[in-house]
């Protein structure tokens, strides 16, 4: 274990205030300096280059008038330069003092029960995250933070806005603290975990050492260390067997993005903008160009965040890494995934590409872009990649579920162990009724549906929140019903539409009974304790 998980209060990296909010201050200061530089250049031009032509006195008069209308020029014209310099100096001192106080008052500790964070100067806050409610641990390294050798560690916890961020720690310390949190949350005996870590050589330095929390060796010297961190893989291959890792070719990433739905919207916007310009409707530029820029930015972000992508199974859960300049990785402990969905967009069908999203407690459909990115565990992959990723996400049920995946992705009707819907469902779903089907295997409910957007949804019944049967007016006439499995909020919706009424009632009963049975026997919240029976005595 690192010295950060000793139950004592610790401080963040000294550069944390600058990385959290100081960049805005630097940008404002740079703008002021740039503005003053232009004025000084104008003044020097008029003073030392009068022979370039023109009425120098007139130009100088116009320059003085413009200068007086400028805030900086007004200060000079009123002989307040000394006071302005003093005010700027005081402001800089106040900002630096505020940064220092913010760093001093922002502390954290990790106990055997929860990580805790205290922050605030005037208004104090104290946040904690129970270890048994941790849904994942994310380590992000924005490009500017990487220059300082730092990383942001965020503990995802079940509940809205309940996450506990640590911005920023030394890069090596963030990796080491993540390992400590996972060991504590796993229920493994601390002494045994510490001995295993020492035996594996998982030492953690202080940000200036030669070995980090993943055991990577660094080139001596601060520059060599930064270069080593930039070139090192986001997901350490030594933490998982190579055959369990999925890699994304660059061509597939770019091709899947260009063939996505965003490209169609860009074509539509380009046509609208071109039509508006040709007819003289200039207002179109102000209305649609920002939307086009936003779509292009989204597509570029999707490509860059899929670079250096990797996913692998580790003893403490599924580890996912991505990014080129700004990188990030997350660890999802066992038993934290509430629903999984494999999707295939129509234009991806000729290439056999699929993407996979998950529902995890604490991540909502309206979350920020970074949080939404964490629900995308496979940006684009082949059918073989889907098999491998689902085996990582559902390790206990992989053997039972794997034979049903192929038919769940591309199958139709009642083939492959799926229960189909009756033909009368075609009145409500004329294009996709042959695709709709459901199956139960290994404590997992599988639902396939969709024609334009094919999908296969998998829900571990141990984490099902509730199940509901709904019957609309048209469904009542056709003796049909829909079954919906409720999970935590997220991008995945588990809905089996247009089932036979009696079959929907039977499925409702089976899901309710098996969910209670599976939840009662689920011990994934202490995953290491299950594999090490002797650890129960230590707790």
Beta strands, then each sheet from edge to edge (+ up, - down):
strand 1: 10-11
strand 2: 107-110
strand 3: 114-119
strand 4: 125-130
strand 5: 134-141
strand 6: 150-157
strand 7: 164-170
strand 8: 246-247
strand 9: 310-314
strand 10: 317-322
strand 11: 327-332
strand 12: 337-345
strand 13: 354-360
strand 14: 376-381
strand 15: 419-420
strand 16: 437-441
strand 17: 444-449
strand 18: 453-460
strand 19: 466-470
strand 20: 480-486
strand 21: 494-500
sheet 1: 1+ 2- 3+ 4-
sheet 2: 7+ 6- 5+ 11- 10+ 9- 8+
sheet 3: 14+ 13- 12+ 18- 17+ 16- 15+
sheet 4: 19+ 20- 21+
end
